[in-house]
Amino acid sequence: DLNVANVKELQELPGVGPVIAQRIIDLRQKSGRFHRVEDLLAVRGISQKKLDAMRPYVTVSASPSPVPSAQKNTPPAKKPSPR
């Protein structure tokens, strides 16, 4: 998954060495999550041919849904104790 892979995992992809792996991480940190595999074309050094070689090995996860505030694990406010 391009949105969670680390540099070492990215280097296992065909045609990806340490420099391109770091560029993928940098783009993810700068621009946010990848929405589709084709977003890799924005990385300098990744051509359509290289992307085609990687495509069978990469996925892009859906962005996590925000948790509605009512479902968050926040304790209820304490009521003042009667005196």
N, C-alpha and C positions, 0 to 999 in steps of 0.2 A: 504494500500500500504506500503510494507516494506521500501520503500525508502523515505517516508515522515512521517510515524507514529511516534508519540512521546512515551515516556515511559508509560504514562497513557493509551494510546490507545493499546499499545502492551500487557499490563497487562490484557486486556479484552479477550485475546486469551486463549483457553483452555490449562492449564498447564504452563502458563507463569506468573511468579510473578515478583516482582520488580528487583530481581537480574538478572534473565534471560533477562528481558526487557532491562536492562542497558547493558548487554553483546551484545545484538542485535545492540543497538545504537553505542556501542564502535566499533564493527566490521564494521559497516557502515561508521563510521568516519575514521577508520584506513585503510580499504581496498577499500572504494568507494561504489558505488551503487550495490545493489543486482541485478543480471541478471536473476535469476530464484529462485523459492521458495526453491528448494533443497539446495541453498547456506546456508540456516539456519543450515544445518547439521554441519557447521564449528563452530557453537556456542557451547561452552561447556555447557552441560546440556540439549541439544536438541538431542533426539534420533530419529530414524526412526519412532517409535511408536508415539512419541509426535508430530513429523512433520505431520504424517498422520492425527492426531486429529486437527491440526491447518489448514491444507491445504484448507478446504472449506472457510475459513475466511480471507485468505491472498492473495494478488496479488503483482505483481512486475511491476511497470510502465516501459515503454520503456524510455531509456535515452533521454533527450531533444536534439534535433538537434541543432548543433551550427548555429548561425545566420551568414550568409556570411557578410563580412565586408562592402560590398556595401549597405546592407540593414539596417545597424545599424543607429540609430538616432543621427548621429554626424553632427553638423552644418558645412556647407562648410566654407573653410578658407576665411577670409575677404580679399578683395582686397585693396591695399593701395588707399587712396583717391587722386584724381589728385590735384596738387598744382599749 
